[in-house]
Structure formats: structure tokens, C-alpha cells
Amino acid sequence: MPASRRSPAGPRPTLKTIAAATGLAVATVSRALTDAPDIGAATKARVREAARSLGYRPNRAGVRLRTGKTNVIALVLSTETDMMTHTSRLIYAIAAALRGTAYHLVVMPYFPDQDPMEPVRYLAETGSADGVILNQTLPDDPRVRYLMAQGLPFVTHGRTDMGLDHPYFDFDNHAFARLAAAALCDRGRRHLLLIAPPLDQSYAVELIAGFTAEATRHGIRAEIAQGITSDSPAAEVEAAVTARMGQGAPDGLITASPTAAMAAISGAEAAGLRIGRDFDIVAKEAVPFLRRFRKETLVVHEDMGRAGDFLARAVMTAIERKQAGAGQYLGQYLGQYLDSPTGLDAGDGQQKSQ
């Protein structure tokens, strides 16, 4: 009887139930459900479909006793992360990549007043997860050093600058900043303002380096916004930009956050300026929205679906030890500025290590 019609009081399906339904050995069924590399893709699909139709759910305690595994992957996130755009897409993509595998996703939040090491230590000390995904990576990230010392498989969204070989997915923010600055120069903008991420984060370092290098190449003025970051509350960004857009104001803005971009546009407009005439702005976004807010906005799409899918598969690879050192990817912005509704053309990335 299908799972949806089975009586709640009926017997709980087991590996033997699936084996009987598929004609396979119990050991084969078990290895198929744990994504064992020696089981073919067709057999895995057949077993998983039977498990789904029968309503099979593994006993997590039993699995842990037999294998020492939890079948859990933990995504460690700051509660300050923008949940409406990049992070929501990232969570969805990771969950989608894990769908149909033996692994389940849990999100481990930490708060602004909390030591970011706390959730990582908890996961390692309690054995609550088989692998960890870290976001908002720092150039010198103690979480990375700790997880490597503990031997707990992990992957980072963003690179480090620690001389340690670990799996990661990152976008080439250095290239994004150069492309954005060049696009603004092409529009005749000569004084650029970067609303950078928090300066302790890896991608802020890359953004600032690319931004200043391209401004120097074009011989134009480059300014880093003071007192705010792309993660600051929208009201603070708007007020700061309004105050800055007086005499001698920048005529080109760059930010990696759609929320900061909208706040900056509102701030400039509050100062009496008009986008596309008095200033231009380039921003990254994961969800197509900014051009609906102001059609003159110059946009680069950041593919969080690709990021989440890669991170999930890289951490599973690290857990299963299928490939030593697997999973390094740097997304590159290879295209040139396009004067069209598509904004800036974001090219494909490249695998750094396999």
C-alpha cells in the first residue's frame, strides 16, 4: 500500500521491506541509501524510489550506532545575513542538492553578540554533524583552522588567506569590482564610491583591491564609504549616502548588496540627484529585482544556485573521502559591460581543483 494510504498504526518499513519490494539484498539496499560509490546510479534511483513510495525513514540513532555517522550537514550562518536574497537562495540550493541523498541539512545560526566559534565547537564536540558549510569567511578564519585540527569535513563559501588547502566556492569579487568600475568609467563617471562589506570578510578585501586597481588604471578618484558597510541597516546606508551626496559628491557607486544598493539610490535621490543622469550604480544580486526598483541600475547576477549546489556536493565528497582536496571553485565575471536590460554580463567560473 502506498505510504500516503498506509495506516499510522501499520508496521514501519525497514531495509528488509525495501529489499523485498526491489528484489535486492538488504546489504545492497543499505549501501544504495548511503550513496556508496560501488552501487550504480540506476540501482540507487530504484532503491530511493522504493523507499519513498513505502514511506521509509531511517532510524537515525540506529544509523549512528552502526556507522558512526549522523547523516547531517550543518550550515553555519550569521543572523545578520540578508535572508531575503543571497542567503535564502543559498539555503534552497544546498537543500535541493542534498535531496535524494542520505544527508539532511540543519542551519546553525549565531548572533551578533555571540562568538562565531561557538556553533562550530558545538558541532565538533557533540558530533552533531558529519560535515559543515561555513559562510562569511574571514581571510584568517579561526573556524577553518579549528575544523581542520578536529578532522571534521567542511567547505567554505569564500576563500581564506591562511595557506591552508581546503574546499571552497567563491566568486571573483576582485574581477567584479574591476568590471563595475570600468563600466562606470565608460559612462563618464570620474569619482567612484564603494560601499564595501565589513572589512574583516574575505570578499571585502577582494572587492577593495579590484576597485582601487581599476580606478588607478583609469586615473579617477576612488573612495571607500566610511561609517557604513553593505551589511549596515538600510536606514543607515540611506542616511549616509544622503549626507555624502553634497558638493564634490561621487557620481558612481558600487556595492555587492542589493539592499545597500536600494538604500544608496534612495539616499542619493533624497539629496536631489537622479540615477542615470547625476550618478550611476553597479550592484550584485541573486534575485532579479533591482532593475524593477530602478531600471537604470547596472546589475551583475550572482548565481547562488550554483554556489549552493557546489558547496553541498563538495562537503559530501569531503565526508565520503572520495577525492582528496576536491572542491575549489572560483566564479569569474568574464563579460564586458552591456548597455541593455541584462546589465553586466557575468561569465562562467572555473574549477580550481578536482
N, C-alpha and C positions, 0 to 999 in steps of 0.2 A: 504494500500500500504506500502511495506517495507520502512524503514527510508531512505535507500540509494536511493530510487526512488521517494520519495516524492518531490514535487515542493518546492523550497525555500520559495515561497510565500504562501504555504499552511498553514492551521491552526496549531498552536503549540500544541503538545499533552499535555494533562493535566491529573491530577489524575482521572478525570471522564472518559477520553479516555481509560486509563488502566482498570478502573473498568468495563467499557462496554466490553472490549476485554476479560476479565477474568471471568466475571460474579460475581465478588466480590463487596462488599460495598466499597465506597470511603474511609471510615474510616479504613477498613482493609488494603486497598492498601497503604494508608499513613503510617500506623504502620509497614507494611511489609518493606517498603522502608527505614524506620528509624531503622530497626533491632530491633523492640520491642520484649522483651522476651516472651510475651504471644502469639506470632504468630509462627506457626510451620515452620520448615525448608523447607518443601515441598512447602508450600504456599509462603514463601519468595522467593524461587527459581523461582516459577511460575510467581510471580509479577515482579521480576527483569528481567526475560527473556522477558516478555511482554513489559516492559519499554525500554529494549534495542532494541527490534525489531521495536518499534514505534518511537524510537528516542527521548524518553522523557528526559528532563533535568529539574531538579527542579529550580525554581526561588529562588536563594539564599537569596535575600532580603526578599522575602515573608516567606521563612522558618525561617529566623531570627526574623521577626516580630511575627510569630505565636509561635515559640518555644524558642526564645532567644538563639538559637544555630547557629553556623556558619558552622558546618559540616566540619571543617578544623582541621587538626592535623599538628603542626609545628615541624619540626626537626631543632634544633639549632646546627650549625656546624661551626667550625673554618675553615677559608680558608687555613690554614696551613696543614689541614688533607690530608693524602695521598689518592687522588681521584682515583688512578689507581688500588687500590687493596681493602683494607678493607672497605673504605667508599663507594665506588661505589657499592659493594655487599650489604652493609647495606641499602643504599637508595633503591636499587632494591627490597630487601626482604621486607622492610616496605611497599613500594608501592604495591607489589604483595599481601601482607596480607590485605591491605585496598581495593583491587579490589573487586568490587561487593558489597561493603558496602556503607553506606551513607556518608562516610568520604573521604576527599581528602587531599593529602599531599602537604605541601609547605615547602621549605627549606629556613631557615633564616640564612644567613652567617654573620659572624663577622670577622673583620680583625685584624692582629697582633697589630695594634696601637689603637684598639678600646676596650673599657670596655666591657667584656663579659656579663655584666648585661644589656647593652643597648637593645639587641633584646628581652630579657626576659621581661624587663619593658615595652617595646613597646607592646608586645603581651598581657600582662596583662592589661595595661592601656587603650588600644584601643579595647579590646575584640575581637581580630582578629582570635583567635583560641579557640577551645573547650578543647584542650589538647596539651601538649608539650612533646617532647622527647629530652633529653639532652645527649650530647656525651662528652667525655674527662672530666669525673667527677673528682672533687678535693676531698681530704679527708674532708676538711672543706669548703663546696661549698656554697657561698652566694646565688647562684641561687636557690638551693634547699630550703634553709630557706625562701627566698622571695616567691617562688611559694606556699609553704605550708601556709605561712601567708596570701597570697592572695586567697587561696582556689581554685587555678587553677589546674586541674588534670595534672599530669605529671608522667613520668617514666624516669629512668636514665640508660644509658649504662655504667655500672660501679657502684661500691658501694661508699658510703661515710663513714666517721668515726665520725659522729655527734650525735649519739644516737637517731636519728630520724627514725621512721619506714616509709619507702617509697618504692614503687615498683622499682625494678631494674632487669637488666640482666647483669651478669658478668661472665668472665672466671676465673678459679682458676689459676691466674698467679703465685702465690706462689708455687703451685704444678708444674706448667710448668717449673719454674726456677730450682726447685729441680731435676726434671726429666732430664732436659737438662744438669745440672752439673754432675749428676750421669752417664749419657751416655758418657760424655767426659772423666770422670774418668775411665770408663770401657775401653776406648780406650788408656789409659795410659797418659792422659793429666794431668799435675800437676800444671799448672799456668793458671788460667782462667780469662778472661776479659769480663765483662758485659758492653755492650753499652746500657745503660738504657734509658727509656723515660724521658721526663722532670720531675724533681724530685717533682714538685708540684702536679703531677697527681696521682690518687689513685693506678693505676696499677703499677706505678714505685715503690711505697712503697712495694707492694706485691712481685714484682719481686726481688728487692734487698734483702728482708728478706729471701725469699726462696733460693736465690743464696748463700748468706753468710752462711745460716744454713747448706746447703748441703756441701759446701766447708769445713766448720769446721768439719763436720761429717767425711769427708774423709781425713782430715788433709792436705789439699792442699791450695795453695795461691789463694785468691780471690781479684780481682782488679776491681774497677769501672772506666770506661773511663772518663777522665777529658777533659773539654772544648768542648765536643760534646754530643749529645743525639741521640736516634734513630729517632728523628724528624728533626735532622740537615740536611742541604743540602747534597746531595750525595758527592759532591766535597770536602766538609769539612770533612766528615767521612773518605773518602778515604785518604786524606792528613794526617789526624791524625793517622790513623792506619799505614800508611807507615812510619811515623816518630817514632811510638811506637815499630814497629817490628824490632828493632835492637838487640843488646846484651841483654840478660835477658828478651827477649820478651815473651809474653804469647803464649801458644801453644793450647789454647782452647778459642773460642769466643762464646758469646751468645747475641742475640738481638731479640726483638719482632717485628722488622720491616723488611720486605723483601727488601726494598730499602736500608736500612742501611746494611743488610747482603751482598748484591751485592757490595756495596761500600767498605765494610770491606774486602771482598775477593779480590777485585781489588787492594786495598791498600797493603794487605799482599803480593800479587803476585808482585806488583811493588817493594817491598822490597826484592824480590828474593826467597820468600817462596812458597811452593807448598801445596795446600789443600790435605788433606788425608795423607800426608807424614810429613810435618813440623807443620801443625796445622789442627784442625777441627773446624767447626762452626755449631751451632744449631740456627734455626730461626723459627718464626711462619709466616704463610702466609694464606691468604684467597683464593687465586687463585693459582692453581698448576703451578709453573713456576721455582722456584729456582733450582730444580734438572735438569731442562733443561739448566739453566745457568752454573751450575757446578754439575755434577751428584753425587759428593761426599758430597754435603750439607746434613746435618741432619735436617729434617723438621717435624714440628708439624702443622697440619691443624687446623685453627681457623674457625669454622663454622659460618660465618656471616649471612648466610641464616637463621639459627635457631635463631640467635640473633635478626635480623630484624623482623622476624615473631612474636617472643615472645614480643618484645617491642610494636609492633603495637597492638597486642591483649590485652596487659596489659593496654595500655593507653585507649583503647576503653572501657575496663572493668572499669577503674577508672572514665571515663566520665559518663558511664551509672550507676555507683554505684551499679553494680551487686554483687560485692564481696568486702567487706571491707578489705583493706590491701592486696589485691591479687597481685600477680605478682612479686615474688622474685625467681630468678633462678641463681644458681652458676654452671657454666660449669666446669667439672673436667677432668683432664688428669689422667686417671686411668691405662693406659697401661704401659708397660715396653719398653725399647729401643729394636728396631728390626733392625738387620743388613740386611736390604732389601730395595728395592726401595721405600717402603712405609715410610721409615724414622722412626719417632717416632709414636707410636700408641696412638691416642687421644681417650680416652673413653668418654662415655656419662656423662652428668651432672645430677643434681638433683634439683627438685623443693624444694625451701626453705620455701615457704609459699603459701597457697592456699586460 
